[in-house]
Amino acid sequence: MLAEEAPIDWIRRLSPMEKALLERLASGSTISAAATAEFLSLRTANRRIAELRRRAGVSTTRELVGIYRSSRER
């Protein structure tokens, strides 16, 4: 997470594609299945997820999805 950014701010700034990827991952899809469903190459999906992990300040996709899930429940 960026130092000046509140923990949840990155979620509010998700693009529709980023949100769609996270929604699919949160519902149990693999990155590969999420990429296919969103008409992305696996490489592009992995790059976007890596950028989201960086913005969230986490090192794993599992952590990223956990943060996203908890933000949806609010």
ROSE-4610 file (N, C-alpha, C; in Angstrom, 1 decimal, always signed):
// ROSE-4610
residu = [M/M/M/L/L/L/A/A/A/E/E/E/E/E/E/A/A/A/P/P/P/I/I/I/D/D/D/W/W/W/I/I/I/R/R/R/R/R/R/L/L/L/S/S/S/P/P/P/M/M/M/E/E/E/K/K/K/A/A/A/L/L/L/L/L/L/E/E/E/R/R/R/L/L/L/A/A/A/S/S/S/G/G/G/S/S/S/T/T/T/I/I/I/S/S/S/A/A/A/A/A/A/A/A/A/T/T/T/A/A/A/E/E/E/F/F/F/L/L/L/S/S/S/L/L/L/R/R/R/T/T/T/A/A/A/N/N/N/R/R/R/R/R/R/I/I/I/A/A/A/E/E/E/L/L/L/R/R/R/R/R/R/R/R/R/A/A/A/G/G/G/V/V/V/S/S/S/T/T/T/T/T/T/R/R/R/E/E/E/L/L/L/V/V/V/G/G/G/I/I/I/Y/Y/Y/R/R/R/S/S/S/S/S/S/R/R/R/E/E/E/R/R/R]
num = [1/1/1/2/2/2/3/3/3/4/4/4/5/5/5/6/6/6/7/7/7/8/8/8/9/9/9/10/10/10/11/11/11/12/12/12/13/13/13/14/14/14/15/15/15/16/16/16/17/17/17/18/18/18/19/19/19/20/20/20/21/21/21/22/22/22/23/23/23/24/24/24/25/25/25/26/26/26/27/27/27/28/28/28/29/29/29/30/30/30/31/31/31/32/32/32/33/33/33/34/34/34/35/35/35/36/36/36/37/37/37/38/38/38/39/39/39/40/40/40/41/41/41/42/42/42/43/43/43/44/44/44/45/45/45/46/46/46/47/47/47/48/48/48/49/49/49/50/50/50/51/51/51/52/52/52/53/53/53/54/54/54/55/55/55/56/56/56/57/57/57/58/58/58/59/59/59/60/60/60/61/61/61/62/62/62/63/63/63/64/64/64/65/65/65/66/66/66/67/67/67/68/68/68/69/69/69/70/70/70/71/71/71/72/72/72/73/73/73/74/74/74]
x = [+0.9/+0.0/+0.9/+0.5/+1.3/+1.2/+2.2/+2.3/+1.2/+0.9/-0.1/-1.6/-1.7/-3.0/-3.6/-4.8/-5.5/-5.7/-5.7/-5.8/-6.8/-8.0/-9.1/-9.1/-8.4/-8.4/-8.2/-7.2/-6.9/-8.1/-9.0/-10.2/-11.2/-11.3/-12.2/-11.8/-10.5/-10.0/-9.8/-10.4/-10.3/-11.0/-10.3/-11.0/-12.0/-12.9/-13.9/-13.2/-12.1/-11.4/-10.8/-10.1/-9.5/-10.6/-11.7/-12.7/-13.3/-13.4/-13.9/-13.0/-11.7/-10.7/-10.8/-10.8/-10.9/-12.2/-13.3/-14.6/-14.5/-13.9/-13.7/-12.8/-11.7/-10.8/-11.5/-12.2/-12.9/-14.0/-14.5/-15.5/-14.9/-13.6/-12.9/-12.3/-12.4/-11.7/-10.2/-9.6/-8.1/-7.8/-6.6/-6.2/-6.4/-6.0/-6.2/-7.7/-8.6/-10.0/-10.5/-10.1/-10.5/-10.1/-8.8/-8.3/-9.1/-9.4/-10.1/-11.5/-12.2/-13.5/-13.6/-12.5/-12.4/-11.7/-11.5/-10.8/-9.5/-8.7/-7.3/-6.4/-5.1/-4.1/-3.7/-3.2/-2.8/-1.7/-0.8/+0.3/-0.3/-1.3/-1.9/-2.6/-3.3/-4.0/-3.0/-1.9/-0.9/-0.2/+0.0/+0.6/-0.4/-1.7/-2.7/-2.8/-2.8/-2.9/-1.6/-0.5/+0.8/+0.7/+0.2/+0.1/-0.9/-2.0/-2.9/-2.3/-1.5/-0.8/+0.2/+0.8/+1.7/+1.0/-0.2/-1.0/-1.5/-1.9/-2.4/-1.4/-0.1/+1.0/+1.0/+0.7/+0.7/+1.6/+2.0/+2.9/+2.2/+1.1/+0.4/-1.0/-1.4/-2.7/-3.8/-3.5/-4.4/-4.7/-3.7/-3.8/-4.7/-4.4/-5.1/-6.6/-6.9/-8.3/-9.0/-8.2/-8.8/-9.2/-8.3/-8.6/-9.8/-9.8/-10.9/-12.2/-12.2/-13.4/-13.9/-13.0/-13.4/-13.9/-13.5/-14.0/-15.4/-15.7/-17.0/-18.1/-17.6/-18.6/-18.9/-18.3/-18.6/-19.9]
y = [-1.2/+0.0/+1.2/+2.2/+3.5/+4.1/+4.8/+5.3/+6.3/+7.1/+8.2/+7.7/+6.4/+5.9/+5.1/+5.4/+4.6/+3.2/+2.2/+0.8/+0.4/+1.1/+0.7/+1.5/+2.6/+3.5/+2.8/+1.9/+1.2/+0.5/+0.0/-0.8/+0.2/+1.4/+2.3/+2.8/+2.6/+3.1/+1.9/+0.8/-0.3/+0.0/-0.4/-0.3/-1.4/-1.3/-2.4/-3.7/-3.7/-5.0/-5.5/-4.7/-5.1/-5.7/-5.0/-5.5/-6.8/-7.0/-8.2/-9.4/-9.1/-10.2/-10.6/-9.6/-9.9/-10.6/-10.2/-10.8/-12.3/-12.6/-14.0/-14.8/-14.2/-14.8/-15.0/-14.1/-14.2/-15.2/-15.5/-16.6/-18.0/-18.0/-19.3/-19.7/-18.8/-19.1/-19.0/-19.8/-19.7/-18.4/-18.0/-16.8/-17.1/-18.3/-18.7/-18.7/-19.2/-19.2/-17.8/-17.0/-15.6/-14.8/-15.1/-14.4/-14.8/-16.0/-16.5/-15.9/-15.9/-15.3/-13.8/-13.1/-11.7/-11.4/-12.4/-12.2/-11.6/-12.0/-11.5/-12.7/-12.4/-13.4/-13.7/-14.9/-15.2/-14.2/-13.9/-12.9/-11.6/-11.1/-9.8/-9.8/-10.9/-11.1/-11.1/-11.9/-11.9/-10.6/-9.8/-8.5/-7.6/-7.6/-6.8/-7.2/-8.5/-8.9/-8.6/-8.6/-8.2/-6.7/-5.9/-4.5/-4.3/-5.0/-4.9/-5.3/-6.4/-6.8/-5.7/-5.0/-3.9/-2.8/-2.4/-1.3/-1.6/-2.9/-3.3/-3.5/-3.6/-3.8/-5.3/-6.2/-7.6/-8.4/-9.6/-10.3/-11.5/-11.9/-13.0/-12.7/-13.4/-13.2/-13.6/-14.6/-15.0/-13.9/-13.2/-12.0/-10.9/-10.7/-9.7/-10.0/-11.2/-11.7/-11.6/-11.9/-11.8/-10.4/-9.4/-8.0/-7.6/-8.0/-7.6/-8.2/-9.4/-10.1/-9.3/-9.0/-8.3/-6.9/-6.2/-4.9/-5.0/-6.1/-6.3/-6.5/-7.1/-7.4/-6.2/-5.1/-3.9/-3.2]
z = [+0.0/+0.0/+0.0/-0.7/-0.7/+0.6/+1.1/+2.4/+2.7/+1.7/+1.9/+1.6/+1.2/+0.8/+2.0/+2.3/+3.4/+2.9/+3.8/+3.4/+2.4/+2.4/+1.5/+0.3/+0.2/-1.0/-2.3/-2.3/-3.6/-4.1/-3.2/-3.6/-4.3/-3.8/-4.4/-5.8/-6.0/-7.3/-8.4/-8.1/-9.0/-10.3/-11.4/-12.7/-12.8/-13.8/-13.9/-14.2/-14.9/-15.2/-14.0/-13.2/-11.9/-11.0/-10.9/-10.0/-10.5/-11.8/-12.4/-12.1/-12.2/-11.9/-10.4/-9.6/-8.1/-7.8/-8.4/-8.1/-8.5/-9.6/-10.0/-9.1/-8.7/-7.8/-6.4/-6.0/-4.7/-4.7/-5.9/-6.0/-6.2/-6.2/-6.3/-7.6/-8.6/-9.9/-9.8/-10.6/-10.7/-11.6/-11.5/-12.3/-13.8/-14.2/-15.6/-16.0/-15.2/-15.5/-15.5/-14.6/-14.5/-15.8/-16.2/-17.3/-18.6/-18.7/-19.9/-19.9/-18.7/-18.6/-19.0/-18.7/-18.9/-20.2/-21.1/-22.4/-22.3/-21.3/-21.1/-21.3/-21.7/-21.7/-20.2/-19.9/-18.6/-18.1/-19.0/-18.7/-18.3/-19.0/-18.7/-17.3/-17.1/-15.8/-14.7/-14.9/-13.8/-13.6/-14.6/-14.5/-13.7/-14.0/-13.3/-11.9/-11.6/-10.2/-9.4/-10.1/-9.4/-9.0/-9.9/-9.7/-8.5/-8.5/-7.4/-6.0/-6.1/-4.8/-4.4/-5.3/-5.0/-4.3/-5.0/-4.4/-3.1/-2.8/-1.6/-0.5/-0.9/+0.0/+0.6/-0.3/+0.1/-0.9/-0.5/-1.3/-2.0/-1.6/-2.2/-2.7/-3.7/-4.3/-3.2/-2.5/-1.4/-0.4/+0.0/+0.9/+0.2/-1.1/-1.9/-1.9/-2.2/-2.3/-0.9/+0.1/+1.5/+1.8/+1.5/+1.7/+0.9/-0.3/-1.2/-0.7/-0.3/+0.3/+1.5/+2.4/+3.7/+3.4/+2.3/+1.9/+1.4/+0.7/+0.1/+1.2/+2.3/+3.4/+4.3/+4.0/+4.8/+4.4]
